[in-house]
Amino acid sequence: MGTTLSGTNKLLLFERLNPSYVSPTDIPEEYESLIIPAAGAYFREDAEAEILSQNINFGPFTLWIHDIWAKENIVLCPFIPSHIWSLHGLYEESLHLESPDAPSYLLEEKEFNLFNLPAGLHRIPMAAGKKILSIHINVEQEVLKAMVEEFPGLEALTKLDRKEAGALNAYPYNSNPICDFLMEKMLSCKYPMKRAYPYIFRICIDLLRNIAAQEANLHQPLMVDSVLNTESTHQLLNFIREHPFRKNTVTQLAYMFDTSAKKLSFEFKQHFAVSIHDFMHTARMMMIYDMMQEQKTAMAEIARISEFPNVMNMMMQVADYYACNRSATYQ
């Protein structure tokens, strides 16, 4: 069902051919904590709304982050210059997407959708007093297919198909705690451009991989035991977050949580879409990258803390994870 809410139109331009970013000094101080130094920023404020848009163009895809406060009833009007697929996530509020080519679609808080968006203007009514955080990872369909060679975990998304405008997914994807963890890391990244690019690029890839895993497991029901063990499964996730340097085996973790390795692995994936090993590796690589950027700890000590046999072995894994030797297409 659509909405009858009306208000002043507020144009949101995506994929500008000639970016005209504003200086951080032109953005009010109260937005300082939201600024990602590596991103280009746009800021607009008037009597009806305040809109902070941040953008990074990674080559194969672009990242857009919008912080929007509606002081009065407004209608956000995203303009898409050319056909794209867009992974969209929404936080803080729920909204309706309206398009002349598709039925109205409810954008729920803490959910993701992969949209097929033709070129043109779209409408999203927003009531006075609402504040939203909206994230978009925009990519062309053929480029996403090409990315599968380097990132096989994305394949499930490339199998989606829809000719008309609208959501490619049959059901919304959940912003599970791993997605929330990735979003926290992305939004809090204060590294300068050259250091931030591989870091945020990889966060986007891991976010896409989690969504792809949810798509691949779409028809697998949440088992009763998984529901009953929700608390302990979340405790395991928090343990990995708090101890990213530890290279526990799944068997060791199962012993700690008084269950079997098979059961623990299955329930973790049911709740968070990816495997225990996958998330452990993500958390460890992020910890190492963060420690390297702080430049307060010797490389040999970082390798020791993170339980690598030597610095070279650690650096090879970090370089591989952050694709530091990626081809020019991805620079």
C-alpha positions in Angstrom: 0.0 0.0 0.0 1.3 3.5 -0.9 1.2 6.7 1.1 -0.8 9.9 0.5 1.8 12.0 2.3 2.9 15.1 0.2 5.5 17.8 0.7 8.3 19.8 -0.9 10.3 17.8 -3.4 14.0 17.3 -2.4 16.2 16.1 -5.3 18.9 13.5 -4.5 21.4 13.2 -7.4 23.2 9.9 -7.7 26.3 9.1 -9.8 27.0 12.7 -10.8 29.2 13.0 -13.8 30.9 16.1 -12.4 31.0 15.9 -8.6 31.0 19.2 -6.8 31.8 18.2 -3.2 31.6 20.8 -0.5 34.4 21.5 2.0 34.1 19.9 5.4 34.2 23.4 6.8 30.9 24.2 5.1 29.2 21.5 7.0 27.7 22.4 10.5 29.7 21.3 13.5 26.9 19.0 14.7 27.5 16.8 11.7 31.3 16.5 12.4 31.0 13.0 13.9 29.2 11.7 10.8 31.9 12.9 8.4 33.9 10.1 6.6 37.1 11.9 5.6 37.7 9.6 2.6 34.3 10.4 1.1 33.2 13.4 -0.9 30.3 15.2 0.7 27.3 17.3 -0.2 25.2 19.2 2.3 22.0 21.1 2.0 19.8 22.7 4.6 16.7 24.9 4.5 13.4 25.3 6.4 12.1 21.9 5.3 15.1 19.5 5.6 18.8 18.9 6.3 20.6 16.4 4.0 24.2 15.2 4.3 25.2 12.9 1.4 28.6 11.2 1.3 30.0 9.3 -1.7 33.0 7.1 -2.6 33.5 5.8 -6.1 35.4 2.5 -6.0 35.3 1.8 -9.7 33.2 -1.3 -10.0 30.6 0.2 -7.6 29.8 3.4 -5.7 28.9 3.9 -2.1 26.4 6.5 -1.0 25.5 7.4 2.6 22.6 9.8 3.3 21.8 11.3 6.7 18.5 13.1 6.3 16.3 15.0 8.7 12.9 16.1 7.6 11.8 19.3 9.5 8.6 19.4 7.4 6.8 16.9 5.2 9.1 16.3 2.2 9.3 14.0 -0.8 12.8 12.7 -1.5 13.4 12.4 -5.2 16.4 10.3 -6.0 17.5 10.8 -9.6 19.1 7.8 -11.3 21.0 8.9 -14.5 21.5 5.4 -15.9 20.2 1.9 -15.1 21.8 0.4 -12.0 21.3 -2.3 -9.3 21.3 -0.8 -5.8 21.7 -2.6 -2.5 19.8 -0.3 -0.1 19.7 -0.4 3.6 17.7 1.9 5.9 18.2 2.7 9.6 16.2 4.7 12.2 12.9 4.9 10.3 10.8 3.1 7.7 9.7 4.8 4.4 7.8 4.0 1.2 9.6 4.0 -2.2 7.3 5.2 -5.0 8.1 4.7 -8.7 6.0 5.4 -11.8 7.2 2.0 -13.1 6.6 -0.2 -10.0 4.2 -0.6 -7.1 4.9 1.3 -3.9 7.5 -0.6 -1.7 7.9 -0.4 2.1 11.5 0.2 3.1 11.7 -1.1 6.6 14.2 0.0 9.3 17.2 -2.4 9.5 16.4 -4.2 6.3 18.2 -4.4 3.0 16.8 -4.7 -0.5 18.5 -5.1 -3.9 16.7 -2.9 -6.3 16.6 -2.9 -10.1 16.5 0.9 -10.8 16.0 2.2 -14.3 17.1 5.7 -15.2 14.7 8.3 -13.9 13.1 10.0 -10.9 11.9 8.1 -7.9 9.8 9.3 -5.0 10.1 8.6 -1.2 7.7 10.6 1.0 9.1 11.5 4.4 7.1 12.8 7.3 8.1 15.8 9.4 10.3 14.9 12.3 11.8 11.8 10.8 15.5 11.2 10.6 17.0 8.4 8.5 20.4 6.9 7.7 20.2 5.4 4.2 23.0 3.4 2.5 23.3 2.5 -1.1 25.9 0.3 -2.9 25.2 1.0 -6.6 26.6 -1.4 -9.3 25.8 -2.3 -12.9 24.4 -5.8 -13.3 27.2 -6.9 -15.7 29.9 -5.5 -13.4 28.5 -7.4 -10.5 28.7 -10.6 -12.6 32.3 -9.8 -13.4 33.1 -9.3 -9.7 32.2 -12.9 -8.9 35.5 -14.2 -10.3 37.3 -12.3 -7.5 34.6 -12.6 -4.9 32.7 -15.9 -5.5 30.5 -15.3 -2.5 28.5 -12.7 -4.5 27.2 -15.3 -7.0 23.8 -15.7 -5.5 23.0 -12.1 -6.2 23.8 -12.4 -9.9 21.2 -15.1 -10.3 18.4 -12.6 -9.5 16.5 -11.3 -12.5 13.8 -8.7 -12.9 13.0 -6.8 -16.1 10.8 -4.2 -14.4 11.7 -1.7 -11.7 11.6 -2.8 -8.1 13.1 -5.2 -5.6 15.0 -8.1 -7.1 14.7 -10.1 -3.8 11.5 -12.0 -3.0 11.8 -11.0 0.7 13.8 -8.2 2.4 17.2 -9.1 3.8 17.9 -8.7 7.5 20.5 -6.3 8.8 21.8 -9.0 11.2 24.5 -8.3 13.9 27.3 -8.9 11.4 25.8 -6.4 9.0 25.5 -4.0 11.9 29.2 -4.6 12.8 30.3 -3.8 9.3 28.1 -0.7 9.2 29.7 0.5 12.5 33.1 0.0 11.1 32.2 1.9 7.8 30.6 4.8 9.5 33.3 5.3 12.1 36.2 5.1 9.6 38.3 8.3 10.0 41.3 7.2 7.9 42.6 9.4 5.1 41.6 8.5 1.6 44.4 6.1 0.6 44.2 4.2 3.8 40.4 4.2 4.0 39.7 3.0 0.4 40.8 -0.7 0.8 39.2 -0.8 4.2 35.8 0.5 3.2 35.9 -1.3 -0.1 36.3 -4.6 1.8 33.5 -3.7 4.2 31.2 -3.2 1.2 32.3 -6.5 -0.3 31.6 -8.3 3.1 28.2 -6.6 3.3 27.3 -7.7 -0.2 28.6 -11.2 0.7 26.4 -11.4 3.7 23.4 -10.3 1.7 24.3 -12.9 -1.0 24.5 -15.6 1.7 21.1 -14.6 3.0 19.8 -14.9 -0.6 21.4 -18.4 -1.1 19.9 -19.6 2.2 16.5 -18.0 1.5 14.5 -21.3 1.6 16.2 -22.8 4.6 13.9 -22.4 7.6 15.1 -21.2 11.0 15.2 -24.4 13.0 13.7 -24.7 16.5 17.1 -25.3 18.1 18.5 -22.3 16.4 15.8 -20.2 17.9 16.2 -21.7 21.4 19.9 -21.1 21.3 19.7 -17.5 20.0 21.3 -16.1 23.2 24.3 -18.4 23.2 24.8 -17.8 19.5 24.9 -14.1 20.0 27.3 -14.6 22.9 29.6 -16.4 20.5 29.4 -13.6 18.1 30.3 -11.1 20.8 33.2 -13.3 22.0 34.7 -13.2 18.5 34.2 -9.5 18.3 35.9 -9.0 21.6 38.7 -11.5 21.0 39.5 -11.1 17.2 43.2 -12.0 17.8 42.4 -15.6 18.9 42.5 -18.4 16.4 40.2 -20.8 18.1 39.0 -23.8 16.2 35.3 -24.4 15.9 35.8 -27.5 18.1 37.4 -25.3 20.8 34.6 -22.8 20.6 32.0 -25.6 20.8 33.7 -26.9 24.0 33.5 -23.4 25.5 29.8 -23.1 24.7 29.0 -26.7 25.7 27.8 -27.9 22.4 29.0 -29.8 19.3 31.1 -28.2 16.6 28.5 -29.2 13.9 25.6 -27.7 15.9 27.5 -24.5 16.7 28.5 -24.0 13.1 25.0 -24.6 11.8 23.2 -22.3 14.3 25.8 -19.5 13.8 25.2 -19.6 10.0 21.4 -19.7 10.5 21.5 -16.5 12.5 24.3 -14.5 10.8 24.3 -16.0 7.2 28.1 -16.6 7.1 30.3 -19.2 8.8 32.1 -18.9 12.1 35.5 -19.1 10.3 34.4 -16.4 7.9 33.5 -13.9 10.6 36.6 -14.8 12.7 38.8 -14.0 9.7 36.9 -10.7 9.0 37.3 -9.6 12.6 41.0 -10.5 12.7 41.8 -8.7 9.5 40.1 -5.6 10.7 41.9 -5.7 14.0 45.3 -6.0 12.2 44.5 -3.2 9.7 43.4 -0.9 12.5 46.5 -1.6 14.5 48.7 -1.0 11.5 47.1 2.4 10.9 47.5 3.4 14.5 51.3 2.8 14.1 51.7 2.3 17.8 52.6 -1.4 17.8 55.5 -3.1 16.0 54.6 -5.4 13.1 56.2 -8.4 14.9 54.1 -7.8 18.0 50.9 -7.5 15.9 51.8 -10.8 14.3 52.4 -12.4 17.7 49.1 -11.0 19.2 47.1 -12.2 16.2 48.7 -15.7 16.4 50.5 -15.6 13.0 53.8 -17.6 12.6 55.6 -14.5 11.3 55.1 -11.0 9.9 55.3 -12.1 6.2 52.5 -14.7 6.7 50.4 -12.0 8.3 51.0 -9.4 5.7 50.3 -11.8 2.8 46.9 -12.5 4.3 46.1 -8.9 4.9 47.2 -8.0 1.4 45.0 -10.7 0.0 42.0 -9.8 2.2 42.2 -6.1 1.3 43.0 -6.9 -2.3 46.0 -4.5 -2.2 47.3 -5.9 -5.5 43.9 -5.6 -7.3 44.0 -4.9 -11.0 43.7 -1.4 -12.3 40.0 -1.9 -13.0 39.4 -1.9 -9.2 41.8 0.9 -8.2 
